[in-house]
Amino acid sequence: MADVGEFPCVECGSSAVEVLRPHAVDRHGKLVVIRDVPMYECGSCGEVYLTPAVMKELDALVARLIAGGADEAIVHYQAA
């Protein structure tokens, strides 16, 4: 992720800081859990933000896993 550090949460105005969290995707009845996804999370309200680059990577990863025949998968996020 770009070194943004933190930014104001659009929901409550508190600071959203960079964290690594799991992210689950259910696509066409197939479940993919990606661990250690870089995202920003508000410490006050819990709102979570993914950058466009991370969303693009997640979409490509899920598409590859499903195209490969996975019905369920748990993988670690690794940016390309």
N, C-alpha and C positions, 0 to 999 in steps of 0.2 A: 504494500500500500504506500501511497505517497506519504511523506512525512508531514502530515497535517497537524499531528499532536491532538488537538481538540478543537471543537467548534460549538457554537450555541445550538442547542436542540430546538427544532422548529415547533415542537409541541409545547414545551414549558420554559424555554429560554436558559435552562441550566447547561452545564458543559457536557458534551458527548465526547468520550475519550476512546481511543483505540483499544480493542480487546480481541482475543481469539476465542471463538465460541463455535459449538457445533451448529450446523444448519441442515434441516431436513427438507427434502423435496419429494412430493408425491406427484408423479406424472403418469397419467393413464393407468393408475392402479399399481404402479411400480414405485417402491420406496428407496430413496438414496439418502444416506446420512453422510455428510461431509464434516469431518472434524477439523478443528483449528482454523476456521475461516476468519480472516481478518475483517473486522467490522467496527463500527463506532456505536457505542451504547451510552445512553444518558444515565448518569448516576442517580438522578432524581425520579424520573418517570419510567425509565426502562426502555424507552423508544430505541429501536435499533436501525442503523443505516448501513447499507452496503454501497460501495463505490460502483460506478458503472463498469470499471475494469474487472472488479471482482465478480459482479453479476454476469458479465460476459464469460468469464472463466468457468463459473459454476454451471452456466447453461451448456457450455461445450462439454464439460466433464460429465454431466448427467446424460446428455445426448449420446456420448460415446459408450457409457455403461449400458444404457438401455439398448442401443444398437447392437451391442455385443451379447445381448440376451439376458442381462441381469434383471431378475424380478425384485431383488433386494440387494443392497450393497452398503457397506460402511467403508469409507475411504478417508484418507487425509488430504486436505487441500494443499496443493503446491502450485504456486503461480508459475505460469509458463515463462 
